[in-house]
Amino acid sequence: MKKKNLYLLLTSLLSISSLEAAEDISTMFSEGKTSGEIRMFYVDREYQGSLGVDTHRNSLTLGGHLKYESDDYYGLSLASAFYTTNRINWFTYDEQDRSLLGAGLKNYSILGEAYVNYDLTDFGSKTAAKLGYQRYDTAMIGSDDARMVPNTFETYKFSNNDVENIKVQIAHVNSIAYGTFSNIYTHDGSSAGKSILAATSGYAARGNATTSSYQNMGEASIGKETDGVSNIEVSFKNKNFNAKLSNDYAWDLYNTLYIDAGANWNCLLNKDIKMSVAGQFIKQDSVGGNYMQYTPMQGDGAIDSIYLAAKVGVAYRGFKTYLAYSKTTSNAAGDSAYSNAILTQFGGMPAYTQGMVTRHQFLAGTDAYKLAASYSFKELEQNIVVSAYYTMFDMDANSGYGIERTASEPGFDIKYTPKMLKDLHVRFRGNFPRRFYESAAGELGWNEYRLITNYNF
């Protein structure tokens, strides 16, 4: 569906409604609400290893978003939101951090949301339609709001929750505007290693997708226009069990089947202790024209990959911990890098074993492990949550990303919400990857710290 069809839909819906009651339409807009977020983000990364060449990069940016949502009229409402990021020149840098700004390290703003919402709740059905530019999150497609501006999408989504505990969603995603995080994976399109890293980390194999405008899903990801991505998702959730089945059909690219299920229960010996287990399964196969073969990861092998993961956890009052393991099928010698990898080029990153920045678990032949723990001080009447983790990735010789090795990443995350200003959220994070990339020429790692403040209004 092309953009002009969205505008025609908006006009038609407003015209139909105005035939019934023009004065109510006026009230619909006058009683709407404005909301948003002011975000300041500082990142400081000092590279380690012989490939780091003593590079030290840092950046400070200010931005956020401003959103308007109309009141609903018989279930109909409209909304729009602008997102922006802007550099603050308070420091002298060795190098700017690309993940906080637009292409070419430039400030930019974008209309990230402009949609029609139609909700039938008042008519006795938990059915809704959300049509237009919006933030959209499923297992393999996501806004990935990890930096300044998230990914947003031109999406046509229909959902139903009439059956208790069950939600069904059908959607088609036509285009994407990548957020600032995508600039981390920018390259000239000639490097197979950089392409496979991007394509398994949530971003485009092509490497030069834009952050400032919407692009067709295929054009953005591999430089060849497609019919977008169609999704159907069914989820179930009650007090002690949850399950999700989702299928993404990326036309002429690949089909991705995603299954996730988990259970939790109180320990028989101590009911304050809660146990949990969960598992993930992802199956991916080439479809249609298999356009992935035209990327820098060229090869005559089609995608035929499987990812399996499991997680066990324990929670006691404010303390939580879990241990996770995952395995991706391996390439044979001579296979293209993507043949047995899990590709996720549209911001989705559901893996149990991902690090804060190291997302190698979807590379072919990778065994990944993660141990994480957190403690909430709410029982001590403090709005502070402290967490730490350690991830390890046993890399295969045929992964297509550097040589065979074990990459690792420890890190921490501290979240604080002042009691007197509950709309302000302060976050201090750190990650310390080692052997993130390694070749015969040497290895690469870094020490990175982030300070993030968000004020919601």
Buried (B, 14 or more C-beta within 10 A) or exposed (E): BEEEEBEEBBEEBBEEBBEEEEEEBEEBEEEBEEEBBBBBBBBBBBBBBEBBEEEBBBBBBBBBBBBBBBBBBBBBBBBBBBBBBBBEEEEEEEEBBBBBBBBEBEEBBBBBBBBBBBBBEEEEEBBBBBBBBBBBBBBBBBBBBBBBBBBBBBBBBBBBBEEEEBBBBBBBBBBBBBBBBBBBBBBEBEBBBBBBBBBBBBBBBBBEBBBBEBBBBBBBBBBBBBBBBBBBBBBBEEEEEBBBBBBBBBBBBBBBBBBBBBEBBEEEEEEEBBBBBBBBBBBBBBBBBBBBBBBBBEBEBBBBBBBBBBBEBBBEEBEBBBBBBBBBBBBEEEBBBBBBBBBBBBBBBBBBBBBBBBBBBBBBBBBBBBBBBBBBEEEEEEBBBBBBBBBBBBBBEBBBBBEEBEBBBBBBBBBBBEEEEEEBBBBBBBBBBBBBBBEEEEBBBBBBBBBBBBBEE
